[in-house]
Amino acid sequence: MATTVYETIDLELLDGTNIIVKPLNLKNLRNVMKEWGKAAEVKSEDEFLDVLITCTSIAFRQFAPELSEDRDKLEEAVDLQTMYKILEVAADIRLNDPNLVATAQELAGRS
């Protein structure tokens, strides 16, 4: 019997669509990482949200291509916490880790 070395989760999106999320293949992961690199350059929360949505859209090429191709449908199907979980499982991007939040606040002088 083969051993699985990655996490797989079954998610129900806001629109009722069910998807199975697992780590991205390398092709999609590279594309997500290229987009994620833009997050350091954003100047507003809206621009940061656009980066998150684009990263999620790229991940959906592997999980739900029909949502990946229609940004409006994607934005109606996910909320922020769902995007966080998708990116955590698919690309190991951990956006709601309390340790990272505390460190970021400390660096920003808001501890």
N, CA, C and O atoms as CSV, one atom per row, in Angstrom:
chain,resi,resn,atom,element,x,y,z
A,1,MET,N,N,0.839,-1.177,0.000
A,1,MET,CA,C,0.000,0.000,0.000
A,1,MET,C,C,0.891,1.250,0.000
A,1,MET,O,O,1.846,1.340,0.771
A,2,ALA,N,N,0.579,2.173,-0.841
A,2,ALA,CA,C,1.353,3.406,-0.962
A,2,ALA,C,C,1.083,4.333,0.222
A,2,ALA,O,O,-0.002,4.315,0.803
A,3,THR,N,N,2.078,5.136,0.570
A,3,THR,CA,C,1.947,6.105,1.650
A,3,THR,C,C,1.720,7.485,1.064
A,3,THR,O,O,2.449,7.906,0.165
A,4,THR,N,N,0.717,8.192,1.562
A,4,THR,CA,C,0.451,9.562,1.134
A,4,THR,C,C,1.236,10.495,2.050
A,4,THR,O,O,1.173,10.365,3.272
A,5,VAL,N,N,1.962,11.418,1.472
A,5,VAL,CA,C,2.806,12.314,2.268
A,5,VAL,C,C,2.283,13.742,2.285
A,5,VAL,O,O,3.006,14.663,2.663
A,6,TYR,N,N,1.045,13.930,1.881
A,6,TYR,CA,C,0.484,15.270,1.847
A,6,TYR,C,C,-0.940,15.267,2.378
A,6,TYR,O,O,-1.609,14.235,2.426
A,7,GLU,N,N,-1.383,16.461,2.779
A,7,GLU,CA,C,-2.730,16.648,3.293
A,7,GLU,C,C,-3.705,16.873,2.145
A,7,GLU,O,O,-3.400,17.588,1.191
A,8,THR,N,N,-4.855,16.270,2.241
A,8,THR,CA,C,-5.949,16.487,1.297
A,8,THR,C,C,-7.171,16.882,2.109
A,8,THR,O,O,-7.479,16.250,3.119
A,9,ILE,N,N,-7.876,17.936,1.669
A,9,ILE,CA,C,-9.093,18.334,2.367
A,9,ILE,C,C,-10.243,18.466,1.371
A,9,ILE,O,O,-10.045,18.800,0.203
A,10,ASP,N,N,-11.424,18.200,1.858
A,10,ASP,CA,C,-12.638,18.347,1.069
A,10,ASP,C,C,-13.320,19.621,1.563
A,10,ASP,O,O,-13.672,19.715,2.739
A,11,LEU,N,N,-13.507,20.592,0.686
A,11,LEU,CA,C,-14.101,21.877,1.056
A,11,LEU,C,C,-15.406,22.097,0.318
A,11,LEU,O,O,-15.537,21.762,-0.860
A,12,GLU,N,N,-16.367,22.662,1.027
A,12,GLU,CA,C,-17.576,23.147,0.377
A,12,GLU,C,C,-17.454,24.652,0.283
A,12,GLU,O,O,-17.284,25.330,1.296
A,13,LEU,N,N,-17.540,25.179,-0.926
A,13,LEU,CA,C,-17.431,26.612,-1.154
A,13,LEU,C,C,-18.765,27.293,-0.880
A,13,LEU,O,O,-19.787,26.626,-0.715
A,14,LEU,N,N,-18.754,28.615,-0.833
A,14,LEU,CA,C,-19.956,29.382,-0.527
A,14,LEU,C,C,-21.088,29.127,-1.512
A,14,LEU,O,O,-22.261,29.231,-1.152
A,15,ASP,N,N,-20.747,28.797,-2.742
A,15,ASP,CA,C,-21.783,28.542,-3.753
A,15,ASP,C,C,-22.262,27.092,-3.764
A,15,ASP,O,O,-23.048,26.701,-4.627
A,16,GLY,N,N,-21.785,26.292,-2.795
A,16,GLY,CA,C,-22.193,24.897,-2.710
A,16,GLY,C,C,-21.300,23.920,-3.461
A,16,GLY,O,O,-21.466,22.707,-3.331
A,17,THR,N,N,-20.360,24.427,-4.240
A,17,THR,CA,C,-19.416,23.574,-4.961
A,17,THR,C,C,-18.507,22.859,-3.966
A,17,THR,O,O,-18.002,23.476,-3.029
A,18,ASN,N,N,-18.301,21.574,-4.167
A,18,ASN,CA,C,-17.354,20.806,-3.353
A,18,ASN,C,C,-16.077,20.594,-4.157
A,18,ASN,O,O,-16.117,20.219,-5.329
A,19,ILE,N,N,-14.950,20.839,-3.507
A,19,ILE,CA,C,-13.656,20.607,-4.156
A,19,ILE,C,C,-12.760,19.822,-3.207
A,19,ILE,O,O,-12.908,19.898,-1.987
A,20,ILE,N,N,-11.849,19.082,-3.774
A,20,ILE,CA,C,-10.819,18.406,-2.996
A,20,ILE,C,C,-9.527,19.164,-3.237
A,20,ILE,O,O,-9.071,19.303,-4.372
A,21,VAL,N,N,-8.943,19.653,-2.148
A,21,VAL,CA,C,-7.713,20.446,-2.235
A,21,VAL,C,C,-6.552,19.600,-1.755
A,21,VAL,O,O,-6.610,18.977,-0.695
A,22,LYS,N,N,-5.507,19.588,-2.547
A,22,LYS,CA,C,-4.268,18.908,-2.182
A,22,LYS,C,C,-3.121,19.756,-2.721
A,22,LYS,O,O,-3.369,20.708,-3.462
A,23,PRO,N,N,-1.884,19.444,-2.378
A,23,PRO,CA,C,-0.773,20.259,-2.860
A,23,PRO,C,C,-0.756,20.368,-4.379
A,23,PRO,O,O,-1.088,19.425,-5.097
A,24,LEU,N,N,-0.363,21.537,-4.840
A,24,LEU,CA,C,-0.295,21.803,-6.273
A,24,LEU,C,C,0.835,21.030,-6.926
A,24,LEU,O,O,1.858,20.757,-6.299
A,25,ASN,N,N,0.643,20.681,-8.187
A,25,ASN,CA,C,1.759,20.139,-8.944
A,25,ASN,C,C,2.772,21.271,-9.145
A,25,ASN,O,O,2.440,22.440,-8.947
A,26,LEU,N,N,3.964,20.944,-9.523
A,26,LEU,CA,C,5.032,21.950,-9.591
A,26,LEU,C,C,4.740,23.066,-10.595
A,26,LEU,O,O,5.096,24.220,-10.354
A,27,LYS,N,N,4.110,22.740,-11.694
A,27,LYS,CA,C,3.787,23.753,-12.698
A,27,LYS,C,C,2.888,24.832,-12.100
A,27,LYS,O,O,3.176,26.021,-12.237
A,28,ASN,N,N,1.805,24.431,-11.441
A,28,ASN,CA,C,0.901,25.404,-10.838
A,28,ASN,C,C,1.536,26.091,-9.633
A,28,ASN,O,O,1.308,27.279,-9.406
A,29,LEU,N,N,2.333,25.350,-8.858
A,29,LEU,CA,C,3.008,25.944,-7.702
A,29,LEU,C,C,3.949,27.068,-8.131
A,29,LEU,O,O,3.993,28.119,-7.493
A,30,ARG,N,N,4.690,26.851,-9.192
A,30,ARG,CA,C,5.589,27.908,-9.689
A,30,ARG,C,C,4.805,29.165,-10.065
A,30,ARG,O,O,5.236,30.282,-9.777
A,31,ASN,N,N,3.661,28.978,-10.702
A,31,ASN,CA,C,2.845,30.130,-11.090
A,31,ASN,C,C,2.275,30.851,-9.873
A,31,ASN,O,O,2.219,32.081,-9.848
A,32,VAL,N,N,1.851,30.088,-8.863
A,32,VAL,CA,C,1.359,30.712,-7.626
A,32,VAL,C,C,2.489,31.493,-6.958
A,32,VAL,O,O,2.280,32.623,-6.516
A,33,MET,N,N,3.668,30.910,-6.880
A,33,MET,CA,C,4.796,31.577,-6.220
A,33,MET,C,C,5.206,32.866,-6.942
A,33,MET,O,O,5.567,33.853,-6.300
A,34,LYS,N,N,5.148,32.852,-8.264
A,34,LYS,CA,C,5.447,34.078,-9.018
A,34,LYS,C,C,4.460,35.174,-8.650
A,34,LYS,O,O,4.852,36.318,-8.426
A,35,GLU,N,N,3.187,34.828,-8.587
A,35,GLU,CA,C,2.159,35.811,-8.221
A,35,GLU,C,C,2.305,36.225,-6.762
A,35,GLU,O,O,2.172,37.406,-6.439
A,36,TRP,N,N,2.573,35.275,-5.883
A,36,TRP,CA,C,2.711,35.557,-4.457
A,36,TRP,C,C,3.872,36.527,-4.199
A,36,TRP,O,O,3.828,37.310,-3.250
A,37,GLY,N,N,4.893,36.475,-5.031
A,37,GLY,CA,C,6.024,37.397,-4.905
A,37,GLY,C,C,5.608,38.855,-5.028
A,37,GLY,O,O,6.291,39.742,-4.517
A,38,LYS,N,N,4.502,39.106,-5.695
A,38,LYS,CA,C,4.000,40.475,-5.857
A,38,LYS,C,C,3.402,41.018,-4.562
A,38,LYS,O,O,3.227,42.230,-4.431
A,39,ALA,N,N,3.088,40.154,-3.609
A,39,ALA,CA,C,2.450,40.584,-2.362
A,39,ALA,C,C,3.328,41.560,-1.581
A,39,ALA,O,O,2.818,42.436,-0.881
A,40,ALA,N,N,4.636,41.410,-1.700
A,40,ALA,CA,C,5.549,42.296,-0.974
A,40,ALA,C,C,5.533,43.717,-1.518
A,40,ALA,O,O,5.975,44.646,-0.842
A,41,GLU,N,N,5.030,43.889,-2.726
A,41,GLU,CA,C,5.063,45.201,-3.373
A,41,GLU,C,C,3.743,45.958,-3.299
A,41,GLU,O,O,3.673,47.113,-3.719
A,42,VAL,N,N,2.689,45.323,-2.769
A,42,VAL,CA,C,1.382,45.975,-2.766
A,42,VAL,C,C,1.350,47.149,-1.806
A,42,VAL,O,O,2.076,47.181,-0.812
A,43,LYS,N,N,0.501,48.108,-2.118
A,43,LYS,CA,C,0.428,49.325,-1.317
A,43,LYS,C,C,-0.916,49.477,-0.613
A,43,LYS,O,O,-1.116,50.438,0.129
A,44,SER,N,N,-1.841,48.546,-0.834
A,44,SER,CA,C,-3.147,48.648,-0.193
A,44,SER,C,C,-3.705,47.255,0.072
A,44,SER,O,O,-3.244,46.262,-0.490
A,45,GLU,N,N,-4.705,47.208,0.940
A,45,GLU,CA,C,-5.365,45.939,1.225
A,45,GLU,C,C,-6.060,45.403,-0.023
A,45,GLU,O,O,-6.103,44.193,-0.245
A,46,ASP,N,N,-6.601,46.301,-0.829
A,46,ASP,CA,C,-7.286,45.879,-2.051
A,46,ASP,C,C,-6.308,45.205,-3.019
A,46,ASP,O,O,-6.645,44.195,-3.636
A,47,GLU,N,N,-5.107,45.758,-3.152
A,47,GLU,CA,C,-4.094,45.146,-4.019
A,47,GLU,C,C,-3.667,43.790,-3.462
A,47,GLU,O,O,-3.442,42.848,-4.223
A,48,PHE,N,N,-3.555,43.688,-2.119
A,48,PHE,CA,C,-3.188,42.415,-1.502
A,48,PHE,C,C,-4.272,41.375,-1.762
A,48,PHE,O,O,-3.970,40.220,-2.060
A,49,LEU,N,N,-5.530,41.785,-1.649
A,49,LEU,CA,C,-6.643,40.883,-1.924
A,49,LEU,C,C,-6.618,40.404,-3.374
A,49,LEU,O,O,-6.920,39.243,-3.652
A,50,ASP,N,N,-6.260,41.294,-4.293
A,50,ASP,CA,C,-6.136,40.897,-5.702
A,50,ASP,C,C,-5.071,39.816,-5.883
A,50,ASP,O,O,-5.264,38.879,-6.657
A,51,VAL,N,N,-3.946,39.944,-5.169
A,51,VAL,CA,C,-2.895,38.923,-5.243
A,51,VAL,C,C,-3.429,37.594,-4.713
A,51,VAL,O,O,-3.201,36.546,-5.317
A,52,LEU,N,N,-4.145,37.634,-3.576
A,52,LEU,CA,C,-4.707,36.409,-3.004
A,52,LEU,C,C,-5.690,35.742,-3.970
A,52,LEU,O,O,-5.663,34.525,-4.152
A,53,ILE,N,N,-6.551,36.545,-4.580
A,53,ILE,CA,C,-7.542,36.007,-5.511
A,53,ILE,C,C,-6.852,35.392,-6.725
A,53,ILE,O,O,-7.248,34.324,-7.190
A,54,THR,N,N,-5.829,36.059,-7.235
A,54,THR,CA,C,-5.100,35.527,-8.387
A,54,THR,C,C,-4.400,34.219,-8.028
A,54,THR,O,O,-4.421,33.269,-8.812
A,55,CYS,N,N,-3.774,34.163,-6.839
A,55,CYS,CA,C,-3.128,32.917,-6.399
A,55,CYS,C,C,-4.150,31.793,-6.276
A,55,CYS,O,O,-3.891,30.660,-6.682
A,56,THR,N,N,-5.308,32.114,-5.716
A,56,THR,CA,C,-6.371,31.116,-5.579
A,56,THR,C,C,-6.865,30.663,-6.946
A,56,THR,O,O,-7.117,29.477,-7.161
A,57,SER,N,N,-6.999,31.597,-7.855
A,57,SER,CA,C,-7.435,31.267,-9.208
A,57,SER,C,C,-6.448,30.311,-9.882
A,57,SER,O,O,-6.854,29.363,-10.553
A,58,ILE,N,N,-5.171,30.561,-9.701
A,58,ILE,CA,C,-4.146,29.680,-10.274
A,58,ILE,C,C,-4.266,28.283,-9.655
A,58,ILE,O,O,-4.177,27.282,-10.367
A,59,ALA,N,N,-4.467,28.210,-8.339
A,59,ALA,CA,C,-4.622,26.913,-7.668
A,59,ALA,C,C,-5.849,26.179,-8.208
A,59,ALA,O,O,-5.833,24.957,-8.355
A,60,PHE,N,N,-6.902,26.922,-8.499
A,60,PHE,CA,C,-8.136,26.302,-8.980
A,60,PHE,C,C,-7.986,25.714,-10.377
A,60,PHE,O,O,-8.855,24.957,-10.810
A,61,ARG,N,N,-6.933,26.029,-11.084
A,61,ARG,CA,C,-6.687,25.370,-12.371
A,61,ARG,C,C,-6.600,23.865,-12.168
A,61,ARG,O,O,-6.968,23.082,-13.043
A,62,GLN,N,N,-6.105,23.475,-10.997
A,62,GLN,CA,C,-5.923,22.062,-10.683
A,62,GLN,C,C,-7.173,21.467,-10.028
A,62,GLN,O,O,-7.457,20.286,-10.234
A,63,PHE,N,N,-7.930,22.248,-9.244
A,63,PHE,CA,C,-9.054,21.712,-8.467
A,63,PHE,C,C,-10.408,21.920,-9.121
A,63,PHE,O,O,-11.263,21.035,-9.090
A,64,ALA,N,N,-10.602,23.099,-9.715
A,64,ALA,CA,C,-11.904,23.451,-10.292
A,64,ALA,C,C,-11.678,24.430,-11.438
A,64,ALA,O,O,-11.883,25.634,-11.282
A,65,PRO,N,N,-11.252,23.909,-12.599
A,65,PRO,CA,C,-10.907,24.778,-13.722
A,65,PRO,C,C,-12.017,25.754,-14.118
A,65,PRO,O,O,-11.732,26.867,-14.559
A,66,GLU,N,N,-13.273,25.347,-13.965
A,66,GLU,CA,C,-14.373,26.238,-14.350
A,66,GLU,C,C,-14.410,27.501,-13.486
A,66,GLU,O,O,-14.812,28.559,-13.970
A,67,LEU,N,N,-14.000,27.412,-12.218
A,67,LEU,CA,C,-13.944,28.601,-11.364
A,67,LEU,C,C,-12.668,29.404,-11.628
A,67,LEU,O,O,-12.656,30.626,-11.479
A,68,SER,N,N,-11.623,28.729,-12.012
A,68,SER,CA,C,-10.369,29.415,-12.317
A,68,SER,C,C,-10.523,30.349,-13.509
A,68,SER,O,O,-9.889,31.402,-13.573
A,69,GLU,N,N,-11.368,29.954,-14.444
A,69,GLU,CA,C,-11.540,30.724,-15.680
A,69,GLU,C,C,-12.490,31.903,-15.534
A,69,GLU,O,O,-12.543,32.755,-16.421
A,70,ASP,N,N,-13.248,31.976,-14.431
A,70,ASP,CA,C,-14.226,33.043,-14.239
A,70,ASP,C,C,-14.015,33.691,-12.876
A,70,ASP,O,O,-14.503,33.198,-11.858
A,71,ARG,N,N,-13.286,34.795,-12.869
A,71,ARG,CA,C,-12.921,35.462,-11.612
A,71,ARG,C,C,-14.149,35.878,-10.801
A,71,ARG,O,O,-14.143,35.760,-9.576
A,72,ASP,N,N,-15.198,36.361,-11.465
A,72,ASP,CA,C,-16.405,36.757,-10.740
A,72,ASP,C,C,-17.019,35.570,-10.003
A,72,ASP,O,O,-17.410,35.691,-8.842
A,73,LYS,N,N,-17.104,34.426,-10.677
A,73,LYS,CA,C,-17.645,33.222,-10.034
A,73,LYS,C,C,-16.763,32.796,-8.861
A,73,LYS,O,O,-17.262,32.388,-7.813
A,74,LEU,N,N,-15.451,32.895,-9.052
A,74,LEU,CA,C,-14.526,32.533,-7.985
A,74,LEU,C,C,-14.730,33.437,-6.778
A,74,LEU,O,O,-14.791,32.956,-5.646
A,75,GLU,N,N,-14.837,34.742,-7.008
A,75,GLU,CA,C,-15.014,35.684,-5.901
A,75,GLU,C,C,-16.335,35.455,-5.173
A,75,GLU,O,O,-16.442,35.741,-3.980
A,76,GLU,N,N,-17.332,34.944,-5.874
A,76,GLU,CA,C,-18.607,34.636,-5.230
A,76,GLU,C,C,-18.561,33.300,-4.487
A,76,GLU,O,O,-19.385,33.055,-3.607
A,77,ALA,N,N,-17.616,32.446,-4.830
A,77,ALA,CA,C,-17.554,31.101,-4.263
A,77,ALA,C,C,-16.679,30.995,-3.014
A,77,ALA,O,O,-16.811,30.036,-2.255
A,78,VAL,N,N,-15.792,31.959,-2.789
A,78,VAL,CA,C,-14.866,31.850,-1.659
A,78,VAL,C,C,-14.928,33.082,-0.767
A,78,VAL,O,O,-15.276,34.178,-1.204
A,79,ASP,N,N,-14.580,32.866,0.495
A,79,ASP,CA,C,-14.380,33.970,1.426
A,79,ASP,C,C,-12.895,33.983,1.800
A,79,ASP,O,O,-12.124,33.143,1.334
A,80,LEU,N,N,-12.508,34.923,2.629
A,80,LEU,CA,C,-11.093,35.087,2.958
A,80,LEU,C,C,-10.521,33.850,3.651
A,80,LEU,O,O,-9.448,33.376,3.278
A,81,GLN,N,N,-11.229,33.322,4.659
A,81,GLN,CA,C,-10.717,32.157,5.390
A,81,GLN,C,C,-10.596,30.936,4.484
A,81,GLN,O,O,-9.681,30.130,4.646
A,82,THR,N,N,-11.509,30.800,3.540
A,82,THR,CA,C,-11.431,29.681,2.593
A,82,THR,C,C,-10.215,29.833,1.696
A,82,THR,O,O,-9.515,28.856,1.431
A,83,MET,N,N,-9.955,31.057,1.222
A,83,MET,CA,C,-8.752,31.276,0.412
A,83,MET,C,C,-7.503,30.950,1.219
A,83,MET,O,O,-6.582,30.311,0.710
A,84,TYR,N,N,-7.467,31.387,2.478
A,84,TYR,CA,C,-6.323,31.082,3.336
A,84,TYR,C,C,-6.086,29.572,3.412
A,84,TYR,O,O,-4.953,29.111,3.273
A,85,LYS,N,N,-7.152,28.808,3.631
A,85,LYS,CA,C,-7.013,27.358,3.773
A,85,LYS,C,C,-6.580,26.718,2.460
A,85,LYS,O,O,-5.740,25.817,2.454
A,86,ILE,N,N,-7.143,27.173,1.357
A,86,ILE,CA,C,-6.761,26.636,0.046
A,86,ILE,C,C,-5.278,26.875,-0.215
A,86,ILE,O,O,-4.566,25.972,-0.653
A,87,LEU,N,N,-4.816,28.097,0.056
A,87,LEU,CA,C,-3.403,28.416,-0.195
A,87,LEU,C,C,-2.479,27.704,0.786
A,87,LEU,O,O,-1.343,27.375,0.447
A,88,GLU,N,N,-2.966,27.466,2.003
A,88,GLU,CA,C,-2.162,26.722,2.973
A,88,GLU,C,C,-1.936,25.291,2.505
A,88,GLU,O,O,-0.804,24.807,2.508
A,89,VAL,N,N,-2.999,24.618,2.105
A,89,VAL,CA,C,-2.887,23.218,1.679
A,89,VAL,C,C,-2.216,23.120,0.311
A,89,VAL,O,O,-1.351,22.268,0.105
A,90,ALA,N,N,-2.605,23.979,-0.617
A,90,ALA,CA,C,-2.132,23.863,-2.004
A,90,ALA,C,C,-0.691,24.333,-2.180
A,90,ALA,O,O,0.070,23.727,-2.934
A,91,ALA,N,N,-0.310,25.414,-1.485
A,91,ALA,CA,C,1.006,26.011,-1.750
A,91,ALA,C,C,1.835,26.247,-0.492
A,91,ALA,O,O,2.898,26.863,-0.559
A,92,ASP,N,N,1.360,25.766,0.650
A,92,ASP,CA,C,2.059,25.931,1.926
A,92,ASP,C,C,2.267,27.414,2.278
A,92,ASP,O,O,3.256,27.781,2.913
A,93,ILE,N,N,1.323,28.248,1.857
A,93,ILE,CA,C,1.323,29.669,2.232
A,93,ILE,C,C,0.389,29.790,3.428
A,93,ILE,O,O,-0.821,29.603,3.296
A,94,ARG,N,N,0.945,30.102,4.596
A,94,ARG,CA,C,0.173,30.129,5.847
A,94,ARG,C,C,-0.100,31.582,6.256
A,94,ARG,O,O,0.749,32.267,6.826
A,95,LEU,N,N,-1.305,32.010,5.944
A,95,LEU,CA,C,-1.659,33.404,6.171
A,95,LEU,C,C,-2.321,33.675,7.507
A,95,LEU,O,O,-2.355,34.827,7.938
A,96,ASN,N,N,-2.840,32.685,8.170
A,96,ASN,CA,C,-3.501,32.935,9.447
A,96,ASN,C,C,-2.798,32.244,10.610
A,96,ASN,O,O,-3.432,31.901,11.608
A,97,ASP,N,N,-1.509,32.043,10.485
A,97,ASP,CA,C,-0.695,31.478,11.549
A,97,ASP,C,C,-0.511,32.547,12.630
A,97,ASP,O,O,0.058,33.599,12.338
A,98,PRO,N,N,-0.970,32.321,13.867
A,98,PRO,CA,C,-0.877,33.335,14.915
A,98,PRO,C,C,0.557,33.777,15.199
A,98,PRO,O,O,0.788,34.927,15.571
A,99,ASN,N,N,1.521,32.869,15.026
A,99,ASN,CA,C,2.920,33.241,15.248
A,99,ASN,C,C,3.397,34.247,14.198
A,99,ASN,O,O,4.132,35.183,14.513
A,100,LEU,N,N,2.971,34.047,12.950
A,100,LEU,CA,C,3.353,34.984,11.895
A,100,LEU,C,C,2.688,36.340,12.092
A,100,LEU,O,O,3.309,37.377,11.856
A,101,VAL,N,N,1.427,36.339,12.525
A,101,VAL,CA,C,0.717,37.591,12.775
A,101,VAL,C,C,1.411,38.356,13.889
A,101,VAL,O,O,1.617,39.563,13.766
A,102,ALA,N,N,1.778,37.682,14.977
A,102,ALA,CA,C,2.464,38.329,16.097
A,102,ALA,C,C,3.809,38.900,15.651
A,102,ALA,O,O,4.167,40.018,16.021
A,103,THR,N,N,4.542,38.137,14.865
A,103,THR,CA,C,5.839,38.613,14.373
A,103,THR,C,C,5.684,39.822,13.478
A,103,THR,O,O,6.445,40.782,13.594
A,104,ALA,N,N,4.708,39.790,12.588
A,104,ALA,CA,C,4.458,40.923,11.697
A,104,ALA,C,C,4.080,42.169,12.489
A,104,ALA,O,O,4.537,43.267,12.173
A,105,GLN,N,N,3.249,42.006,13.513
A,105,GLN,CA,C,2.863,43.154,14.344
A,105,GLN,C,C,4.064,43.700,15.103
A,105,GLN,O,O,4.220,44.911,15.254
A,106,GLU,N,N,4.903,42.800,15.573
A,106,GLU,CA,C,6.105,43.216,16.277
A,106,GLU,C,C,7.027,44.018,15.365
A,106,GLU,O,O,7.548,45.064,15.755
A,107,LEU,N,N,7.218,43.525,14.171
A,107,LEU,CA,C,8.087,44.218,13.201
A,107,LEU,C,C,7.509,45.564,12.811
A,107,LEU,O,O,8.247,46.504,12.513
A,108,ALA,N,N,6.195,45.654,12.812
A,108,ALA,CA,C,5.543,46.907,12.460
A,108,ALA,C,C,5.456,47.864,13.643
A,108,ALA,O,O,5.000,48.999,13.503
A,109,GLY,N,N,5.904,47.391,14.825
A,109,GLY,CA,C,5.875,48.250,16.006
A,109,GLY,C,C,4.509,48.354,16.638
A,109,GLY,O,O,4.212,49.336,17.318
A,110,ARG,N,N,3.670,47.354,16.425
A,110,ARG,CA,C,2.303,47.391,16.955
A,110,ARG,C,C,2.042,46.254,17.942
A,110,ARG,O,O,0.905,45.797,18.058
A,111,SER,N,N,3.045,45.801,18.637
A,111,SER,CA,C,2.843,44.654,19.543
A,111,SER,C,C,2.121,45.046,20.805
A,111,SER,O,O,1.876,44.200,21.664
